[in-house]
Amino acid sequence: MIRITFSSLFRNRNYDATPNLKHKAIIATMYSSGLRVSEVVHLHYDDISRTNMTIHVRETKGRIDRYTILSQKNLDLLTEYWYKCGRPKNEVL
């Protein structure tokens, strides 16, 4: 299996080229927390712990729940998204 890693330049280009705030939040969460696409799309508002700076990832690839890190920059972006688009009510990110 060949593993492809993205350079920071490539990540920044994709991030800056994305005008949609929701898509920026998804991309930032994937890169900063090391989540898969399927894990990000199943995140709930309650999975984000602001006090512990962690994300609770449910039903991962191995069907085991886990915790991953949450950067301050990513939390700021998610907060901006929630303020502009409204806090989700028991919905996915």
C-alpha contacts under 8 A as a table, 3 or more apart, distances in Angstrom:
res1	aa1	res2	aa2	distance
6	F	10	F	6.16
6	F	11	R	6.57
7	S	10	F	5.26
7	S	11	R	6.36
8	S	11	R	4.99
8	S	12	N	6.03
9	L	12	N	5.16
9	L	13	R	6.15
10	F	13	R	5.16
10	F	14	N	6.32
11	R	14	N	5.30
11	R	15	Y	6.05
12	N	15	Y	4.96
12	N	16	D	5.90
13	R	16	D	5.24
13	R	17	A	5.95
14	N	17	A	5.14
14	N	18	T	6.33
15	Y	18	T	5.47
15	Y	24	K	6.12
15	Y	27	I	7.01
15	Y	28	A	7.67
16	D	19	P	7.45
18	T	21	L	7.72
18	T	23	H	6.83
18	T	24	K	6.26
19	P	23	H	7.91
19	P	24	K	7.58
20	N	23	H	5.37
20	N	24	K	6.34
21	L	24	K	5.02
21	L	25	A	6.21
21	L	81	Y	6.28
22	K	25	A	5.11
22	K	26	I	6.30
22	K	81	Y	6.52
23	H	26	I	5.02
23	H	27	I	6.14
24	K	27	I	5.16
24	K	28	A	5.99
25	A	28	A	5.16
25	A	29	T	6.04
25	A	74	N	7.36
25	A	77	L	6.17
25	A	78	L	5.90
25	A	81	Y	7.30
26	I	29	T	5.19
26	I	30	M	6.18
26	I	40	V	6.75
26	I	41	V	7.94
27	I	30	M	5.16
27	I	31	Y	6.27
28	A	31	Y	5.32
28	A	32	S	5.83
28	A	74	N	6.23
29	T	32	S	5.36
29	T	33	S	5.64
29	T	34	G	7.57
29	T	35	L	7.15
29	T	40	V	7.26
29	T	70	L	7.97
29	T	74	N	6.39
30	M	33	S	5.67
30	M	34	G	5.38
30	M	35	L	4.70
30	M	36	R	6.40
30	M	37	V	7.01
30	M	40	V	6.73
31	Y	34	G	5.34
31	Y	35	L	7.04
32	S	69	I	7.94
32	S	70	L	7.21
32	S	71	S	6.79
32	S	74	N	7.21
33	S	68	T	6.14
33	S	69	I	5.61
33	S	70	L	6.14
33	S	71	S	7.70
34	G	68	T	7.84
35	L	39	E	6.03
35	L	40	V	6.33
36	R	39	E	5.17
36	R	40	V	6.34
37	V	40	V	5.21
37	V	41	V	6.29
38	S	41	V	5.41
38	S	42	H	6.46
39	E	42	H	5.36
39	E	43	L	6.55
39	E	57	V	6.66
39	E	58	R	7.50
39	E	59	E	7.79
39	E	60	T	6.54
40	V	43	L	5.38
40	V	93	L	7.54
41	V	92	V	6.51
41	V	93	L	6.42
42	H	58	R	7.84
42	H	92	V	5.59
42	H	93	L	7.11
43	L	47	D	6.37
43	L	57	V	6.93
43	L	58	R	7.70
43	L	92	V	5.27
43	L	93	L	5.49
44	H	47	D	5.29
44	H	48	I	7.50
44	H	90	N	6.61
44	H	91	E	5.94
44	H	92	V	4.53
44	H	93	L	5.51
45	Y	48	I	5.94
45	Y	87	R	7.77
45	Y	88	P	6.49
45	Y	89	K	7.71
45	Y	90	N	6.97
45	Y	91	E	7.25
45	Y	92	V	6.91
45	Y	93	L	6.39
46	D	49	S	7.33
46	D	90	N	7.95
47	D	55	I	5.60
47	D	56	H	4.86
47	D	57	V	7.09
48	I	53	M	7.61
48	I	54	T	6.31
48	I	55	I	4.81
48	I	56	H	6.58
49	S	52	N	5.55
49	S	53	M	5.50
49	S	54	T	5.29
49	S	55	I	6.12
49	S	56	H	7.82
50	R	53	M	4.99
50	R	54	T	7.12
50	R	75	L	7.69
53	M	69	I	6.29
53	M	70	L	4.95
53	M	71	S	6.87
53	M	72	Q	7.66
54	T	67	Y	6.32
54	T	68	T	5.54
54	T	69	I	4.62
54	T	70	L	4.85
55	I	67	Y	5.51
55	I	68	T	5.27
55	I	69	I	6.19
55	I	70	L	6.17
56	H	65	D	7.26
56	H	66	R	6.01
56	H	67	Y	4.64
56	H	68	T	6.71
57	V	60	T	6.66
57	V	65	D	5.69
57	V	66	R	5.30
57	V	67	Y	5.84
57	V	68	T	7.36
58	R	63	R	7.82
58	R	64	I	7.05
58	R	65	D	4.61
58	R	66	R	6.73
59	E	62	G	7.40
59	E	63	R	4.65
59	E	64	I	5.70
59	E	65	D	5.63
60	T	63	R	4.92
60	T	64	I	5.65
60	T	65	D	6.17
60	T	66	R	7.63
61	K	64	I	7.48
70	L	74	N	6.65
70	L	75	L	6.74
71	S	74	N	5.21
71	S	75	L	6.21
72	Q	75	L	4.99
72	Q	76	D	6.12
73	K	76	D	5.10
73	K	77	L	6.34
74	N	77	L	5.08
74	N	78	L	6.18
75	L	78	L	5.05
75	L	79	T	6.02
76	D	79	T	5.05
76	D	80	E	6.16
77	L	80	E	5.06
77	L	81	Y	6.23
78	L	81	Y	5.00
78	L	82	W	6.19
79	T	82	W	5.07
79	T	83	Y	6.17
80	E	83	Y	5.20
80	E	84	K	6.18
81	Y	84	K	5.27
81	Y	85	C	5.78
81	Y	86	G	7.57
82	W	85	C	5.29
82	W	86	G	4.88
82	W	87	R	4.79
82	W	88	P	7.43
83	Y	86	G	5.40
83	Y	87	R	6.79
88	P	91	E	5.46
88	P	92	V	7.20
88	P	93	L	7.07
